[in-house]
């Protein structure tokens, strides 16, 4: 079923790059974008563990009651396991902590890494020559991130989960949004668009993941989580349709002086 995800990713690559056939990106520059997406996934996978762990330790008051936890460690694994079970039981999950967790471990981490690695990848290549180029380079990094992340999550996952992730390539949509506003910043010189190029994907990513993570908190959040999952598919389809319209109408074929 991972082949479904790969097929969607290659379609999105084609969608973005076929419009550049008469003025293609430099091969070395395109390779740097692919590497940027791969590096983003690798770093996100590594950093997510300590970040999520730190958030859980704050949530469960480990630093506040450090002496109790240190004593449990000294008393052995059984005492530590009992303390963990008691702490988890006394601190049920809340939407607020899910939101904070997703902000740092998904929104800021993943979108921030994609933004930084893409900026580094195109810094010396002169690849962003038009507004559309800006949308394209960030989209390529997003597609690569999505494809590799789906492969990682696909190992041991159920068929429904794999298909759902494949049909909702939100990282591609986030990349298009990021590149659109970054390109607008390059054209206008207004810093607010540079900030929006990161803030909007971070917000969308954080809320989407937080709603999905909170589906077990009650009927209201179950509905929100379901709507959030559907909205990721809708957002991805809208991104595809918007890119096609941009390409057809040459809407973003506006030169950028760098």
N, C-alpha and C positions, 0 to 999 in steps of 0.2 A: 504493500500500500504506500510505501515511501515513494514509489514511482509516480504516484498521483501528485505528490508535493513537488517532485522534480519536474514533472510535466508542466505544472502551473508556473514554476519558477522560470523555466526556459521560454515559455510563452511570454512572460513579462519581460525577460531579457530582450526577446525579439521585438516586442511592442516598443520598448524604449530605444533600441539601437537601430532598427530598420530605417527609421526616419533620418538616421545619420549616414546612410550609405553613400551619399554624394559628398559628405564632409565628415568622414568618420573620426572618432577619437583616436589619438595616437595609441598604438598597440601597447606600448609600455605604460601609458597613462591608464588604459582600461584595465591592465593587469594590476596596477596599483589600487584601483577601485575594488577589484575582486579581493585582493589581499586585505584591504581596509575592512571589508565586510567580515572576512574570516577572523581577523584580529579582534574585531569588535565582539564577535561571539565568544572567542576564547577568553578574552579579558572579562566579559560579563559573566561567563560560567565560573571563573576563578573568584572574582570579587563578590559575586552574589552570596556565596557561603558565609564569609565573615560579616557581611553587611546584614544579612538576614539573622544570623546568630546574635549580632549586637542588638538588633531591634527586639528579638525575643528575650534577651537578658534584661533589657530595660523594661519590657512589658511585665516580666515576671519578678521584677524587683531584685534581681541578683546583686546589683551594685549597692542597693539600699540595705540589704540584709546579707552582706558579703560574709560576715562571720558565721552565719548559719550554714551557708553553702560550703564554706571552707571546712567546717566541722563535719558536714556530711561527706565531703571528699575524704577526710581523714578516717571516718568511720567505715568506709568501704563502699563497694558498688551497690550493695543492697540498700544501704541508708540513702545513698544518692538517688537511686531509682525511686525510692519511696517519697523522697522530697520532691522530685520532679513530678511524680504522679499527683501528689497533693497540690502542688503549685498550679499545675495545669487544670486540675479539677476546680480550684478556687478562683481561677482567672479565665473564664470562658471567653472565646474569641468575640471581638466587637468589630463593627464596621470601621470605627476610627483607627484601630491598630492595623486592620487590613489595608486601609487607605495609606497610612504612614509607611507600612511595609512595602507596598507596591510603588509608592513615590520614590523611595530610595533604591529598592532592589530591582525595579523594572523601569519606571518612567525616567528618572534622572540618570540611572546607570546606563541603560541600553541606548536611550536616545542621545544622551551625552557622548557616549563612546562612538556612536555612528557619526555624529556631527564632527567630533574632533578628528577621527580617523579619515573621514572624507575630506575635511579641510587640509589635512596633511598630505593626502594623496594627490590633490589637485594643485597644491601650492606652487610647484615648480614646473608644472606641465602646460600651463596656459590652456587648460581644457574648457574652461567656462568662458566661451566667447559670445554666447547669447543667453537670454533669460531661460530659454528652453534647455540649454546645456546645463544650467544650474539645477533645474528639476530632474534632468536625466542622471547626473552624477550621483545625487543623493538617493535617487530611486535605485540605481544599480547597487549601491552599498546596502540599501534596505532589502533588496531582493536576495542578495547573497547572505545577509544575516538570517533572513527568514528561512531560506533553503537549508542552511547548515543547522539552524536551531531545530527545524522540523525533523531533520535526520537524527539529531541527538534525542529529541523527545520521542521520536518514532520507535526507538529501540525499546521493546517491551510494552508499548502502548497499545490500546485497543483500536480496532478498525474505525469505530465511530470517532474517536479522538483524533486520529490521523487525518481522516477525511475532513473533519470540521476545521482543523488547522490549515489544511491544504486549500480549502475553499474560502478561507478568510485571511489572505496575505496582507495583514494590517501593516507590517513593516514596510511593504511597498507603498501603501497609502501614506504612512507617516513620512516616508522619504520624499514623496511627491510634494507634500505640504511643506516639508522642511526646505526643499530645493526651491519651491515657488517663492517663499518669503525671503530666503537668502538671496535669490536672484533679484527680487524687488529691492532689497537693501543695496545690492551692488549698483543697481540702476539709479536709485534715488539718493543714496548716501545717507538715508535716515536710519539711525541706530535701532529705532523701535522695530523695524522689520527684521533685523538680525535677531533681536530678542524673541520676536514672535516665531521665528523659524525653529527655535528650540522649545519655547514655552507651549505652543499649541500641541506638537507631538507628545511632549511630556505629559500634558494634562489629559489628552485623549487616552494615552497608553495607561496612565495611572488609574483613571476612573474605570476604564474597561476591565482591567485586571482586578481592581478592588471589588467591583460588582460581581465578577465571576467567582472570586474567592469567597464572597459572602453569601452565596446562594443557600447555604445550610443554616443561616441565621433566622430564617422565618419566611413565610409566604411572600411578604413584600420584597425582600431581598432576592428571593427565588425568581420573582417576576423581573426584577431589575437585572439580575444576572442573565436571564434568558434574552431579554431585550438587548442587553449589551452584546451578547454573542451574535445575535442577528444583525446588530448595527455594525459589527466588524465586517461582516460579509457585505452589507450594503455599502459601507465606506470604501471597501476594496473595489467593488463594482463601479462606484461613482468615480473613483480615481482612474480606473481604466477608461471609462467613458470620457472623462475630462481630458485625459492625455490624448485620446484619439481626436477629440474636437480641437485641441490645441494644435495638433499636427496637421489636421485638415485645413484649418483656417489660418495657420501660421501665426496664431495669436501671440506667441512668446518669442517670435523670431526678431527680437530687439537686441541689437549689438550692445555689448558691455565693454566699456573701456576700463582696462586694469593697468 
